[in-house]
């Protein structure tokens, strides 16, 4: 694969990733707002404008790192976490679970819609791009359910744990980026994500498409 082809592939995947993370973060902000917390709205995150959600490390450095380390086979990343005021939620212990789940659920719903289009409408030029976008959404949803701060799975787990344990669990957040990088580098994350993502894509009928 030539350098130009690699760069084109990267920028296409990067653009699709931006779409997926924007849907993801907007869903968090909207859910928190509906449940009583206006922090995300006041921070300008209750928007579908991608620029409001981009983070240098998660949205740029992580995808570039994965692109280089996999020799162009894989691009993935995330946005900066939506700010949530736990105590502003009407029922903090329960509502934080819904806030955490809303992002991945939005990605899965988006992937379902894309899969319906891919399977039922013949668009030879556009379908491969929609298929890639569906895959990115599924992988993003699964990745964020991993219970490591600041990923959504950590919010869900903190909502399920007793208060004393959730407070102790939150202490690992300052080290989360290095922990995630290590798990990605040694392919632990990949061994978790790909079987689950493949199962979901198979259910959507697009696992073997394109």
N, C-alpha and C positions, 0 to 999 in steps of 0.2 A: 504494500500500500504506500503510495507516494505521500510526501509531506503535505502537499496541497489537499489531497483526499482526506488525510487525517485531520487537517485543520477544518475543512468543511464539515466533516463528521462531528468534530468537537463542538463547533459553533451551533450546529443544528440541535445536537443533544443538549447543549447548554441553554439554548433558547427555549426548548421544550421543558427543561427542568425549571426554568424561571416561571413558566406558566403553571406548572404543578405546585411549586412551593407557594405561589401567590394564592391559588385556590385554597391550599392547606392553611396558610396563616390567616387569611380572611375568615375562614370558617371558625378558627379559634377566637378571633376578635368578636365575631358576630355572636357566637355562643356565650362568651363571657358577658357581652353587653346585654343579651337577653336574660341572663341570670343575675343581673344586678351590678356587675362590675364595669364601670365606664373607663377604666385605666387605658385599655387598648384604643378605644375611641378617642380619648383625649390625647393619646400619643400619636395619632394619625395612622393607626394600623387597621382601622375599620375601613379598608379600601382595597380595590382590585388593582391599584397602581403598583406594579412590581417594584418600583424604586423605593417604596416605603418598607419593603421587606428584605431587601438585599443586605447581606452581611459579608464583609471581606473574607473572613475565615471560612464560614460554612458554605457560602454561595459561590465563592471564587477559588480560594486556595484548596479546599477539599476536592471539588471536581477536577481541578488541574492536577492535583496529586494522584487521584485515582486514574485519570486519563494517562498520565505518564507511566505510573507503576504497572498498569495493565496493557501498556503499549497500544492504547487506543480502543481497547475492547469494552471499556466500561467508564461511564461518566455519571457521577451521582453527587448530590450535595443537599443542603438544607438552607433555610432562611434564618435570620436572627429571631430568637424566640419572642413571641408576643408577650408583653408585660401583663401579668395578672396580679391583682390584689386579692389574695386568698380571702381575707376577712371582709371584703366588700361583696362577695358572693352571698346570695340569700341563704343558702345552705352549704357552707364551705366544704364540709367533708364529702358531701355527695356531689355537689356541683363541679368540683375540681375534676372529678372523674369524667363528667360529660364534656368539660372543656378540653381535657386531654384526648378523649376519643374523637372529638369533632373533626380534627384535622385529618387523621387517617380515614375516617368514614367519608369525608368529602372527596378524598383521593380515590377511594374504592368506588364511590358512586360515579365519579367522573370517568373512571376506567370502564365501568359498565356501559355508560352512554357511548363512549368511544368504541367499545367492542361491538355494540349493536350496529353502529354506523359501518364499521369495517366488515362485518359479516353480512350485511344486507344491502349495502350500496356499493356499486362498482365505481371506484374512483382510483384508477391505476396510479396516478401521479401522487394523489394525496393520501391514499390508504396506508402506505408504508410509514408516513410521518405520523398519522393518527395511531397506528399500531405501536410505534416507538413511544408516543406520548402516553398511551395506555399502560405500557410496561413500566415507564418511569413513575407513573402515578401509583401503580401497585407496589413497586419496590419502595417508593417513598413512604407509603402507608405502612408497610410491614416494618421498614427500618425504624420509623418513629414509635412503633409499639414496643421497641426494646426498652426495658426499664432502667435506663442510665440517664441521669440528668444531663442536659436539659430536654431530652427527648420525651415525647408524650407518654410513653409507657411509664416514666418515672412519676408523672402527675397522677396517672391512674393508680399506680402502686401506693403513692403517698395518701391517696384518698381511701384506699382499702386498709392501710396499716393503722394501728392505734397511734395516737398522737405522739407518744414518747418515742416509738420506733420510727415514725415518719420524720421527726426532727433529727434523729441520728442519721437516718438515711440521706437527708438533704445535705449533710456535711461533705459528701463526696463530690458535690457539684463543681468546686474549684478545680478538681483533677479530671473532670469528665472528658475534656477534649483529648488529653493524652491517653486516657483509658480507651476511648473510642479509636484513636489512631492506632494504638497497639493491637486492638482486636481486629481492626480492618487489615493491618499490615500482615498479621499472622493468619488471615482469612477465617477467623472465628466468626465474624459478622457475616461473611459470605456464605459460610456453611449453615448459618441460621436463616438468612434471608431467602436464598435462592430456592430451597425446597418448598418453602411456604408460598413465595411469590409464584413459582411454577405451578403449584397446586391451584392457586386462585386464577391464574391465567388460563389454565386448562379448563376450569369451571366456566370461564368466560368464552371459551371456544376459540381462543386466539393464540394458544401456546405454540402451535406449529405453523402459525400464519407468517407469511413474509420470511 
